[in-house]
């Protein structure tokens, strides 16, 4: 799930799903509504964000409604309701004894607490109508002098509601990135009336970037987003995603009236300035931690024994978890984390107001519980394959992916070069996923087998076998992008998944930044360069399936899980901008900051996540 530029992933970045036209005279294959959180896009085009949002919410609700037969250890916050200061710091964190995966502990805790409302947030009077387009948006001051605000409003009171022309009432609010960028969270609440709120986010050109409907299974809505410096975005409160304006720059272009009524809007940037609740607990190396908060809590963060934030979130993205993952979800905010070492970790409930419930759970990695001695296999399929693309969301179906051999001419390679290219791709994947992990020694039980279709019989369909299909074109497959992973699976509970790396844009003529030909050197180094570039993209998709999210591509720390703001980084092109030369770097799985543009914070150790994803079965 690598993206083409700064604008890509759902919870903070615009989707860039490319679009090649079908061959002359051929009917184009319908584009899949692939969730942008799972795609490595390659060119700007629209996606059905409304359908994607609906699919996300359905999956999040389904995960939140799962019945877990394990008995939960109850824990009630000791800080009195309506107060603050008792457990707001790492030093005063309340210890939850008896939680964990060790003998005599409970792997599940039902934690209840309360956050005192933040009375420092200014309450603004309702903005007057008309505010139904970008040019008429209300100025929130976010990104400027105001870090947070509360404001009330009504859907249906303007000239376009039920008392007006009936095209639908929408309230627009402007938010800025300021000089250094802003990460904000917006939430609606509807204490009275029948309004079922919607939040949508547009850029200043009227492009839709995100849609949120029912947050945490309620009729309220929430969006977390990072605005880059110097940019303006426009938050819209409405009632129905199917009725959004066809032109966000022109009022009165909605598709009709949905529910109407009053709402309250809370916008915060950064961390809460109000009450914070901290809890500590002991984890073992390799423990897979999941937590979900509902009710009044809206942000969770995990901290390691040194006090470093390792995962912070104000959203529920568990719709991209593996179907077999037991991790909790369906709340206002969800975190996941894999402990690199034994120690005392902390969870912070860091934003929101009022009573909250936290579902806190710990698991051992999925492969560890597989039959004793079993090893997870990743099969690199270069021979062409049939893939049920419905697994990536939004419909799809069985699609045939052409083999790697069909794309060799695009790189100026002959059939005899295929063997060397497969060797180069496989070597890169093994270096990224095997040798680096073994060298670090994070997990002494690490065990992974990487096979390829040239040297080995196809094991797909057997237990503990995942595959990465390398081949096919966008127009054949309906996946308009470079690649897609089936899930982001901390703990590796879905061990029979498929990722794909599509080759048409990678083998296009030189010029576009996603074509490897743009960086190809003359002579024999081209095979080594193409092999390493493809191997890094394959490793990236395998990294998602073994639990890693995107890391920050703008902070100067480059790694396999960077989302690809500069394609040359993913292709390991050095400063001379020519691939296959002496200055090309070795791209690895590293510890790096999570991508703030996707609504997360903290430092993710992608090598550790991969190490514990592949454990020799001991069950």
Secondary structure, 3 states (H helix, E strand, C coil): CCCCCCCCCCCCCCCCCCCCCCCCCCCCCCCCCCCHHHEECCCCCCCCHHHHHHHHHHHHHHHHCCCCCCCCEEEECCCCCCCCCCCCCHHHCEECCCECCCCCCECEEEEEEEECCCCCCCEECCCCCCCCCHHHCEECCECCCECEEEEEEEECCCCCCCCCCCCCCCEEEEEECCCCCEEEEEEEECCCCCCCCEEEEEECCCCEEEEECCHHHCCCCEEEEEECCCCEEEEEEECCHHHCCCCCCCCCCCCCCCCCEEEEEEEEECCCCCCCEEEEEEECCCCEEEEEEEEEEEEEEEECCCCCEEEEECCCCHHHCCCCCCCCCCCCEEEEEECCCCEEEEEEEEEEEEEEEEEEEEECCHHHHCCCCCCEEEEEECCCEEEEHHHHCCCCCEEEECCHHHHHHHHCCCHHHHHHHHHHHHHHHHHHHHHHHHHHCCCCCECEEEEECCCCCCCCCCCCEEEEEECCCHHHHCCCCCEECCCCCCCCCCCCCEEEECCCCCCCCCCCCCCHHHHCCCCCHHHHHHHHHHHHHHHHHHHHHCCCCCECCCCCCCCCCECCCCHHHHCCCCCCCCCCCCCCCCCCCCEEEECHHHCEECEEEHHHHHHHHCECCCC
